Amino acid sequence: MKDQFESDVIFKGRSEEFSEKLGAGYEAANLRAHSRRETDGGYFKPVEFSWRQFWESLLYENFPPGLFSPFLALIIERSVSRAWCVCQNRGICPISTQYNSRGFIISCWLFFFPGSWLLTSALVISLFSERHSITEIDVFLVFIAFACLFMRRIIVSVKYGYFRPEVYDKLAKPAPEWDGDKTRRQLVTWGWSKPRDYPGLIEDELVISMEENDVALEDISFSIEKNAAQVFKSKSTNSRFKTQKKFAKNSEITAAFLLAEILKSTYERNPLLKKSESNMNIMTFIFALALPSVAIITSFNFGQDFFGTSLISFTIAIGTSIGLFLCHQLLLFGLLCRFDYNRRKSAVEILGDAIEYPGIRLSKIYPGDEELGEHDEFLFLDMEKRSNVFAWTLARRVLKSFGEAFYNRIQGYTSILFLFSLICVALLNFLFWGAFEHHISTVVALVTIITGIAFVSLGAIFSAIKLQRLSEIHRDRLRRKIFILEEKIACLEANQETSAVDPATRTLLQQADETLSFHELTYKPVMLLGYPASRSLIGSFLGVLFTGLVLALEGFSGSGISYDLFGWFIA
């Protein structure tokens, strides 16, 4: 199977092969059957979640990195060379600069690994030490801190679960089959959040999406206004995709080129991207400092020494602080989920608005382009043209599954984060209704986590619902066009006039409506916790969250809970 990081030259060779061997649009829409390839092994297939990869990754993540993880890799991989490569490529015991940068290796051994060791040690010590030896420590707070780290490890394991088999196999191979740059391209927090810093990532994922849908958009064209087509041609110098097919009309552009430009406008050229990234960094930074700070400050306000007086207490306190600090990564994942849903929504909106007269301004696809100036043109896809209906339906299908491996992970992360906020609510109820011994700093930390994580996860859910809502909006536009087209054809026939509308256009519009309905509303809708994203779903989520909080408040007031001068629970 072709590697998704193949060079432009290799890709262009494949594109030329398409142009030579695929003629009519229907052939390009049935790629495997008409490309005359001997086997199906050369094309990407839709990504599927691998439970085996998930559980293996969860084991790797939860074994102390750098200490015992190499032995686990040796047991799983059953080969010294494969185990070595896995340790380097997964970053669980990085040593060689052939696989990772020197800065990454140093940061792992000086910060990340010791932090993990300290937090794990803090949990073990607090659970198995005699209570009188750690009187300043609240075991529940240590457990919450470790839960933050464990949820991050689950998210990382979900990432590996959505890796493609060929990518997963490369993790056990020596460099340059895999290296740190290729790893960063696969990360939501690196490559996917800033594709402009990783040239070719957008095009690579678009190629994969086309092959997943068994379609070659390079050989399917839109018919647009000539002036708009000329603008697109002038922008094609840095594009991997051809603007036009051979012997195409001046008013035609390929669907692959148009889709690539739309994606770049929302993922790379959008002027609001840097502002959104800046806001995410600020919110994450504030939360990273706020969560451990509120626990420490609350303890000191009640005269309780958070760090204790013994070495054991100090070790546990440091490990707990690290775990609470790492919770900011969960907040960051929630913000990135909302960020990605909004980018996808913007791209789908552009393609949907282009079919409504007069279309969309090209300055929306090329924001900040001074060359357009006052001569800005409109991109309008006339859906009374059969070729546009055919190209739009296929392009939308490809667009919806663009970056599918990342897309599936984003949906999984959103669900995991909301579940984590519900787990924290359940733990709050457990403390109050069970009347277990705890310190008030634990309650303050739990409320802070619930507020932060629930807020960003609900924001991501709302954005997911808006993205799903576009499917209904665009289907309504198609049905309206079908309705008007029927009346137009009927009027022309009644007046015995020759219809300029191709009879096949009406049928294709109806099929486009049915395809959109099935594929985006039934087969592959935006999924959250196993349910399609909808307005009723957010009502259920909010109901569960607020019900849990109300029960916790009732448990606090009904159980007669109070705290002593040092902030410890009094029955």
C-alpha positions as CSV (number, residue, x, y, z in Angstrom):
1,M,0.0,0.0,0.0
2,K,1.3,3.5,-0.8
3,D,2.6,5.5,2.1
4,Q,0.6,8.7,2.9
5,F,3.9,10.7,3.0
6,E,4.9,9.9,-0.5
7,S,6.5,12.7,-2.5
8,D,4.7,15.1,-4.9
9,V,6.5,13.4,-7.9
10,I,5.0,10.0,-7.0
11,F,1.6,11.5,-6.6
12,K,1.7,13.4,-9.9
13,G,2.6,10.2,-11.6
14,R,-0.5,8.7,-10.2
15,S,-2.6,11.7,-11.3
16,E,-1.3,11.5,-14.8
17,E,-2.2,7.8,-14.9
18,F,-5.7,8.7,-13.9
19,S,-6.0,11.2,-16.7
20,E,-4.8,8.7,-19.2
21,K,-6.9,5.8,-18.2
22,L,-10.1,7.4,-16.8
23,G,-12.3,9.1,-19.3
24,A,-15.9,9.8,-18.3
25,G,-16.9,11.1,-14.9
26,Y,-18.6,7.8,-14.0
27,E,-15.3,6.0,-14.4
28,A,-13.6,8.4,-12.0
29,A,-16.4,7.8,-9.5
30,N,-15.7,4.0,-9.6
31,L,-11.9,4.3,-9.3
32,R,-11.0,0.7,-8.5
33,A,-13.1,-0.8,-11.3
34,H,-11.8,1.5,-14.0
35,S,-8.2,2.4,-13.1
36,R,-7.1,-1.0,-14.6
37,R,-5.0,-1.9,-11.6
38,E,-4.3,-5.6,-11.2
39,T,-5.0,-5.6,-7.4
40,D,-6.8,-3.5,-4.9
41,G,-3.7,-3.3,-2.7
42,G,-2.6,0.1,-4.0
43,Y,-5.5,2.1,-2.5
44,F,-6.3,3.3,1.0
45,K,-9.4,1.7,2.7
46,P,-11.6,3.4,5.3
47,V,-9.9,3.4,8.7
48,E,-11.4,1.1,11.3
49,F,-10.8,1.2,15.1
50,S,-8.5,-1.6,16.3
51,W,-9.1,-2.8,19.8
52,R,-5.9,-4.8,19.7
53,Q,-3.9,-1.6,19.0
54,F,-5.8,0.2,21.7
55,W,-5.1,-2.3,24.4
56,E,-1.5,-2.7,23.5
57,S,-1.0,1.1,23.5
58,L,-2.8,1.3,26.9
59,L,-0.3,-1.2,28.3
60,Y,2.6,0.8,26.8
61,E,1.3,4.0,28.3
62,N,0.6,2.7,31.8
63,F,3.9,0.9,32.3
64,P,6.5,3.3,33.8
65,P,8.2,4.8,30.8
66,G,12.0,4.3,30.4
67,L,12.1,1.7,33.2
68,F,9.8,-1.2,32.5
69,S,8.4,-0.3,29.1
70,P,11.3,-1.8,27.2
71,F,10.6,-5.2,28.8
72,L,6.9,-4.9,27.9
73,A,7.9,-4.0,24.3
74,L,10.1,-7.1,24.1
75,I,7.2,-9.3,25.4
76,I,4.7,-7.9,22.9
77,E,6.9,-7.5,19.9
78,R,8.9,-10.8,20.5
79,S,11.9,-9.3,18.8
80,V,14.8,-7.2,20.1
81,S,15.0,-5.0,17.0
82,R,11.2,-4.4,16.8
83,A,11.1,-3.7,20.5
84,W,13.9,-1.1,20.1
85,C,12.1,0.6,17.3
86,V,8.8,0.6,19.2
87,C,10.5,2.2,22.2
88,Q,12.0,5.0,20.1
89,N,9.0,5.6,17.8
90,R,6.4,5.6,20.6
91,G,8.6,7.7,22.8
92,I,8.4,5.3,25.8
93,C,12.2,5.0,26.1
94,P,13.7,7.5,23.6
95,I,17.5,7.4,23.3
96,S,18.5,7.6,19.6
97,T,18.5,10.9,17.8
98,Q,17.8,9.0,14.5
99,Y,14.2,8.7,15.7
100,N,13.6,11.8,17.8
101,S,15.2,15.2,18.3
102,R,17.7,15.8,21.1
103,G,15.3,18.3,22.7
104,F,12.5,15.8,22.9
105,I,14.8,13.1,24.4
106,I,16.1,15.5,27.1
107,S,12.6,16.7,28.0
108,C,11.4,13.2,28.3
109,W,14.1,12.1,30.7
110,L,14.2,15.3,32.7
111,F,10.5,16.2,33.0
112,F,7.9,13.8,31.5
113,F,9.3,10.5,32.8
114,P,10.2,11.7,36.3
115,G,6.7,13.3,36.6
116,S,5.1,10.0,35.7
117,W,7.2,8.1,38.1
118,L,6.5,10.5,40.9
119,L,2.7,10.5,40.3
120,T,2.6,6.7,40.2
121,S,4.7,6.5,43.3
122,A,2.4,9.0,45.1
123,L,-0.6,6.9,44.3
124,V,1.0,3.6,45.5
125,I,2.4,5.2,48.7
126,S,-0.9,6.9,49.6
127,L,-2.9,3.7,49.1
128,F,-0.6,1.3,50.9
129,S,1.0,3.5,53.6
130,E,-0.3,3.6,57.1
131,R,-2.7,6.6,57.6
132,H,-0.9,8.1,60.6
133,S,2.3,8.4,58.5
134,I,0.7,10.7,55.9
135,T,-1.9,12.6,57.9
136,E,-1.5,15.7,55.7
137,I,-2.4,13.8,52.5
138,D,-5.9,13.3,51.1
139,V,-5.9,10.0,49.2
140,F,-8.9,11.1,47.1
141,L,-6.9,14.1,45.8
142,V,-4.0,11.8,44.8
143,F,-6.5,9.5,43.0
144,I,-8.0,12.4,41.1
145,A,-4.5,13.6,40.0
146,F,-3.7,10.1,38.8
147,A,-7.1,9.9,37.0
148,C,-6.2,13.0,35.0
149,L,-3.0,11.2,33.8
150,F,-4.9,8.0,33.1
151,M,-7.5,9.8,31.0
152,R,-4.7,11.3,28.9
153,R,-3.3,7.8,28.4
154,I,-6.7,6.6,27.2
155,I,-6.8,9.4,24.7
156,V,-3.3,8.5,23.5
157,S,-4.4,4.9,23.2
158,V,-7.4,5.9,21.1
159,K,-5.0,7.7,18.8
160,Y,-3.1,4.5,18.2
161,G,-6.4,2.6,17.8
162,Y,-7.2,4.7,14.7
163,F,-3.8,4.3,13.1
164,R,-3.8,2.5,9.8
165,P,-2.3,-1.0,9.8
166,E,0.6,0.1,7.6
167,V,1.4,3.0,9.9
168,Y,1.2,0.8,13.0
169,D,3.6,-1.6,11.3
170,K,6.1,1.1,10.6
171,L,6.3,1.9,14.3
172,A,8.2,-1.3,14.7
173,K,10.6,-0.5,11.9
174,P,13.9,1.4,12.0
175,A,14.4,4.9,10.7
176,P,13.7,6.4,8.2
177,E,10.6,4.2,7.9
178,W,9.3,6.2,10.8
179,D,10.7,9.2,12.7
180,G,9.7,12.1,14.9
181,D,8.4,14.3,12.1
182,K,6.1,11.6,10.9
183,T,4.9,11.1,14.5
184,R,4.1,14.8,14.8
185,R,2.2,14.7,11.6
186,Q,-0.1,12.1,13.1
187,L,-0.8,14.1,16.3
188,V,-3.9,16.2,16.8
189,T,-1.9,18.6,19.0
190,W,0.8,19.1,16.3
191,G,0.2,18.3,12.7
192,W,-3.5,18.4,12.6
193,S,-3.9,21.6,14.6
194,K,-1.3,23.4,12.4
195,P,-1.2,21.7,9.0
196,R,0.4,24.8,7.5
197,D,3.6,23.8,9.4
198,Y,3.5,20.4,7.8
199,P,3.5,20.9,4.0
200,G,1.5,18.3,2.0
201,L,-0.6,17.1,5.0
202,I,-3.8,18.5,3.6
203,E,-3.1,17.0,0.1
204,D,-2.1,13.7,1.6
205,E,-5.3,13.4,3.6
206,L,-7.4,14.5,0.6
207,V,-5.8,11.7,-1.6
208,I,-6.6,9.2,1.2
209,S,-10.2,10.4,1.4
210,M,-10.7,10.1,-2.3
211,E,-9.3,6.5,-2.3
212,E,-11.4,5.6,0.7
213,N,-14.5,6.7,-1.3
214,D,-13.3,5.0,-4.4
215,V,-13.3,8.2,-6.5
216,A,-10.7,10.3,-8.4
217,L,-11.8,13.9,-8.1
218,E,-8.9,14.8,-10.4
219,D,-11.0,13.6,-13.3
220,I,-14.3,15.1,-12.3
221,S,-15.0,18.7,-13.2
222,F,-17.2,21.6,-12.0
223,S,-18.5,24.1,-14.6
224,I,-18.3,27.6,-13.3
225,E,-18.1,31.2,-14.6
226,K,-15.1,31.8,-16.9
227,N,-13.8,34.8,-14.8
228,A,-13.8,32.7,-11.6
229,A,-12.1,29.8,-13.4
230,Q,-9.3,32.2,-14.6
231,V,-8.8,33.3,-11.0
232,F,-8.4,29.7,-9.9
233,K,-6.0,29.0,-12.7
234,S,-3.8,31.9,-11.5
235,K,-3.7,30.4,-8.1
236,S,-2.7,26.9,-9.2
237,T,1.1,27.3,-9.3
238,N,1.6,25.9,-5.9
239,S,-1.1,23.2,-6.0
240,R,-0.5,19.5,-6.2
241,F,-3.7,19.0,-8.2
242,K,-4.3,20.1,-11.7
243,T,-6.8,22.9,-12.3
244,Q,-8.2,21.4,-15.4
245,K,-8.3,18.1,-17.2
246,K,-6.8,17.8,-20.7
247,F,-9.1,19.3,-23.4
248,A,-11.3,20.8,-20.7
249,K,-13.4,23.9,-21.4
250,N,-12.1,27.3,-20.1
251,S,-15.0,27.4,-17.5
252,E,-14.2,24.0,-16.0
253,I,-12.0,23.2,-13.0
254,T,-11.4,19.8,-11.4
255,A,-13.2,18.9,-8.2
256,A,-9.9,17.9,-6.5
257,F,-8.4,21.3,-7.1
258,L,-11.5,23.1,-5.8
259,L,-11.7,20.9,-2.7
260,A,-8.1,21.4,-1.9
261,E,-8.4,25.2,-2.1
262,I,-11.5,25.1,0.1
263,L,-9.6,23.0,2.7
264,K,-6.6,25.2,2.6
265,S,-8.8,28.3,3.1
266,T,-10.2,26.8,6.3
267,Y,-7.2,24.9,7.6
268,E,-4.3,27.1,6.6
269,R,-5.3,30.6,5.2
270,N,-8.2,31.5,7.6
271,P,-7.1,34.7,9.4
272,L,-9.1,33.6,12.5
273,L,-6.9,30.5,13.0
274,K,-4.1,32.3,14.8
275,K,-6.5,34.1,17.1
276,S,-8.2,30.8,17.9
277,E,-4.9,29.1,18.5
278,S,-3.8,32.0,20.8
279,N,-7.1,31.8,22.8
280,M,-6.6,28.0,23.2
281,N,-3.1,28.5,24.5
282,I,-4.2,31.2,26.9
283,M,-7.0,29.1,28.3
284,T,-4.8,26.0,28.6
285,F,-2.1,28.0,30.4
286,I,-4.5,29.5,32.9
287,F,-6.1,26.1,33.6
288,A,-2.6,24.5,34.0
289,L,-1.7,26.9,36.7
290,A,-5.2,27.3,38.3
291,L,-5.9,23.6,39.1
292,P,-2.9,22.8,41.2
293,S,-2.9,26.3,42.6
294,V,-6.5,26.1,44.0
295,A,-5.7,22.8,45.7
296,I,-2.5,24.2,47.3
297,I,-3.9,27.6,48.2
298,T,-7.1,26.0,49.8
299,S,-4.9,23.8,51.9
300,F,-2.8,26.7,53.1
301,N,-5.8,28.9,53.8
302,F,-7.0,26.2,56.3
303,G,-3.6,26.0,57.9
304,Q,-2.9,22.7,56.3
305,D,0.7,22.2,55.0
306,F,0.0,20.7,51.5
307,F,3.6,19.5,51.1
308,G,3.7,18.0,54.6
309,T,6.7,17.7,56.9
310,S,8.1,14.3,55.9
311,L,9.9,13.1,52.7
312,I,7.0,10.8,52.0
313,S,4.4,13.5,52.2
314,F,6.5,15.9,50.1
315,T,6.9,13.2,47.4
316,I,3.2,12.5,47.3
317,A,2.4,16.3,47.2
318,I,4.8,16.8,44.3
319,G,3.4,13.9,42.4
320,T,-0.2,15.1,43.0
321,S,0.7,18.6,41.8
322,I,2.1,17.2,38.6
323,G,-1.0,15.1,38.0
324,L,-3.2,18.2,38.5
325,F,-1.0,20.2,36.2
326,L,-1.3,17.6,33.5
327,C,-5.0,17.9,33.5
328,H,-4.5,21.0,31.3
329,Q,-3.8,18.6,28.4
330,L,-7.3,17.2,28.7
331,L,-8.6,20.8,28.5
332,L,-6.4,21.3,25.4
333,F,-7.9,18.2,23.7
334,G,-11.4,19.5,24.3
335,L,-10.5,22.9,22.8
336,L,-8.9,21.2,19.8
337,C,-12.0,19.1,19.3
338,R,-14.2,22.2,19.1
339,F,-11.5,23.8,16.9
340,D,-11.6,20.9,14.4
341,Y,-15.4,20.8,14.3
342,N,-15.5,24.5,13.5
343,R,-12.9,24.1,10.7
344,R,-14.9,21.2,9.2
345,K,-18.1,23.2,9.5
346,S,-16.5,26.2,7.6
347,A,-15.3,23.9,4.8
348,V,-18.7,22.2,4.3
349,E,-20.4,25.6,4.5
350,I,-18.3,26.9,1.7
351,L,-19.2,24.0,-0.5
352,G,-22.9,24.3,0.4
353,D,-23.1,28.0,0.0
354,A,-21.6,27.8,-3.5
355,I,-24.8,26.2,-4.8
356,E,-26.9,29.1,-3.7
357,Y,-27.0,32.1,-6.1
358,P,-24.8,34.1,-6.4
359,G,-22.5,31.7,-4.7
360,I,-19.5,32.7,-2.5
361,R,-16.9,35.3,-3.0
362,L,-13.5,34.0,-3.9
363,S,-12.0,36.3,-1.3
364,K,-13.5,33.8,1.2
365,I,-11.4,31.1,-0.3
366,Y,-8.4,33.4,-0.6
367,P,-8.7,35.7,2.4
368,G,-6.3,38.6,2.5
369,D,-5.4,38.3,-1.2
370,E,-4.8,41.8,-2.4
371,E,-4.8,40.7,-6.1
372,L,-8.5,40.1,-5.9
373,G,-9.3,43.6,-4.7
374,E,-12.3,45.1,-6.3
375,H,-12.4,42.5,-9.0
376,D,-13.5,39.8,-6.6
377,E,-15.5,37.1,-8.4
378,F,-18.1,34.6,-7.2
379,L,-17.9,30.9,-7.2
380,F,-21.4,29.6,-8.1
381,L,-22.1,26.0,-8.8
382,D,-25.2,25.9,-11.0
383,M,-27.1,22.8,-9.9
384,E,-29.2,22.8,-13.1
385,K,-26.1,21.5,-14.8
386,R,-25.7,17.7,-14.5
387,S,-21.9,17.8,-14.2
388,N,-22.1,20.1,-11.2
389,V,-24.7,17.9,-9.4
390,F,-22.5,14.9,-10.0
391,A,-19.3,16.6,-9.0
392,W,-20.8,18.3,-5.9
393,T,-22.3,15.1,-4.5
394,L,-19.0,13.3,-4.8
395,A,-16.9,16.2,-3.6
396,R,-19.1,16.6,-0.5
397,R,-18.8,12.9,0.3
398,V,-15.0,13.1,0.1
399,L,-15.0,16.3,2.1
400,K,-17.1,14.8,4.9
401,S,-14.6,11.9,5.3
402,F,-11.5,14.2,4.9
403,G,-8.9,13.3,7.5
404,E,-11.1,10.4,8.7
405,A,-8.5,9.0,11.1
406,F,-8.3,12.4,12.8
407,Y,-12.0,12.9,12.5
408,N,-12.8,9.6,14.3
409,R,-10.3,10.4,17.0
410,I,-11.8,13.9,17.5
411,Q,-15.3,12.3,18.0
412,G,-13.8,9.8,20.5
413,Y,-11.9,12.5,22.4
414,T,-15.1,14.6,22.8
415,S,-17.0,11.6,24.2
416,I,-14.1,10.6,26.6
417,L,-13.8,14.2,28.0
418,F,-17.5,14.5,28.7
419,L,-17.5,11.1,30.4
420,F,-14.6,12.2,32.5
421,S,-16.5,15.2,33.7
422,L,-19.4,12.9,34.6
423,I,-17.0,10.6,36.5
424,C,-15.8,13.6,38.5
425,V,-19.4,14.5,39.3
426,A,-20.0,10.9,40.4
427,L,-16.9,11.1,42.6
428,L,-18.3,14.2,44.2
429,N,-21.5,12.4,45.0
430,F,-19.5,9.5,46.3
431,L,-17.7,11.8,48.8
432,F,-20.8,13.6,50.0
433,W,-23.3,10.7,50.1
434,G,-20.8,8.2,51.4
435,A,-19.5,10.6,54.0
436,F,-15.9,9.5,53.4
437,E,-13.0,11.3,55.0
438,H,-11.6,14.0,52.7
439,H,-10.1,17.4,52.7
440,I,-11.9,20.4,51.3
441,S,-9.1,21.0,48.8
442,T,-10.3,17.8,47.1
443,V,-13.8,19.2,46.6
444,V,-12.4,22.5,45.3
445,A,-10.2,20.6,42.8
446,L,-13.1,18.5,41.7
447,V,-15.3,21.5,41.1
448,T,-12.6,23.2,39.1
449,I,-12.1,20.1,36.9
450,I,-15.8,19.7,36.3
451,T,-16.2,23.4,35.4
452,G,-13.2,23.4,33.0
453,I,-13.6,20.0,31.3
454,A,-17.4,20.1,31.2
455,F,-17.3,23.6,29.7
456,V,-14.9,22.7,26.8
457,S,-16.5,19.3,26.1
458,L,-19.9,20.8,25.9
459,G,-18.5,23.5,23.6
460,A,-17.1,20.8,21.4
461,I,-20.5,19.0,21.5
462,F,-22.3,22.1,20.4
463,S,-19.9,22.5,17.5
464,A,-20.4,18.9,16.5
465,I,-24.1,19.4,16.5
466,K,-23.7,22.5,14.3
467,L,-21.6,20.5,11.9
468,Q,-24.2,17.7,11.8
469,R,-26.9,20.3,11.3
470,L,-25.4,21.4,8.0
471,S,-26.4,18.0,6.5
472,E,-30.0,18.9,7.1
473,I,-29.6,22.4,5.9
474,H,-28.0,21.3,2.6
475,R,-30.5,18.6,2.1
476,D,-33.2,21.2,2.4
477,R,-31.5,23.2,-0.3
478,L,-31.4,20.3,-2.6
479,R,-35.1,19.5,-2.1
480,R,-36.0,23.1,-2.7
481,K,-34.0,23.0,-6.0
482,I,-35.8,19.8,-7.0
483,F,-39.1,21.4,-6.3
484,I,-38.4,24.5,-8.4
485,L,-36.8,22.4,-11.2
486,E,-40.0,20.3,-11.4
487,E,-42.1,23.4,-11.8
488,K,-39.7,24.9,-14.4
489,I,-39.8,21.7,-16.5
490,A,-43.6,21.6,-16.2
491,C,-44.0,25.2,-17.3
492,L,-41.8,24.7,-20.3
493,E,-43.6,21.6,-21.3
494,A,-47.0,23.4,-20.9
495,N,-45.8,26.2,-23.2
496,Q,-44.4,23.7,-25.6
497,E,-40.9,25.2,-25.2
498,T,-37.7,23.3,-25.4
499,S,-36.3,22.7,-22.0
500,A,-32.7,23.8,-21.5
501,V,-32.6,21.4,-18.5
502,D,-31.0,18.0,-19.0
503,P,-33.7,15.4,-17.9
504,A,-30.9,13.5,-16.1
505,T,-30.3,16.5,-13.9
506,R,-33.6,16.1,-12.0
507,T,-32.8,12.4,-11.4
508,L,-29.3,13.2,-10.2
509,L,-30.6,15.9,-7.8
510,Q,-33.0,13.4,-6.3
511,Q,-30.2,10.8,-6.0
512,A,-27.9,13.5,-4.4
513,D,-30.6,14.2,-1.9
514,E,-31.0,10.5,-1.0
515,T,-27.2,10.0,-0.9
516,L,-26.7,12.9,1.4
517,S,-29.6,11.7,3.7
518,F,-28.3,8.2,4.0
519,H,-24.5,8.8,4.1
520,E,-24.5,11.8,6.5
521,L,-27.7,11.3,8.6
522,T,-27.9,7.5,8.8
523,Y,-24.6,5.7,7.9
524,K,-21.9,8.2,9.0
525,P,-23.3,11.0,11.1
526,V,-21.2,12.8,13.7
527,M,-21.2,10.4,16.6
528,L,-20.9,11.2,20.3
529,L,-21.0,8.5,22.9
530,G,-22.4,6.2,20.3
531,Y,-25.3,8.5,19.3
532,P,-25.7,10.8,16.3
533,A,-25.1,14.5,17.3
534,S,-28.4,16.3,17.6
535,R,-30.1,19.0,19.6
536,S,-31.9,16.3,21.6
537,L,-28.6,14.7,22.5
538,I,-27.2,17.9,24.1
539,G,-30.4,18.1,26.2
540,S,-29.7,14.6,27.5
541,F,-26.0,15.4,28.2
542,L,-26.9,18.6,30.1
543,G,-29.6,16.8,32.0
544,V,-27.3,14.1,33.2
545,L,-24.6,16.6,34.1
546,F,-26.8,19.0,36.1
547,T,-28.7,16.2,37.7
548,G,-25.5,14.9,39.1
549,L,-24.5,18.3,40.4
550,V,-27.8,18.8,42.0
551,L,-27.6,15.4,43.7
552,A,-24.1,16.3,44.9
553,L,-25.4,19.5,46.4
554,E,-28.3,17.7,48.0
555,G,-25.9,15.1,49.4
556,F,-23.7,17.9,50.9
557,S,-26.6,19.7,52.6
558,G,-28.6,16.6,53.5
559,S,-25.7,14.7,55.1
560,G,-24.7,17.5,57.4
561,I,-21.2,17.7,56.2
562,S,-18.9,20.2,57.9
563,Y,-15.1,20.8,58.1
564,D,-12.7,21.4,61.0
565,L,-10.3,24.3,61.3
566,F,-7.8,22.4,59.0
567,G,-10.3,21.7,56.3
568,W,-10.9,18.0,57.0
569,F,-14.3,16.4,56.8
570,I,-16.3,16.1,60.1
571,A,-19.2,13.7,60.1
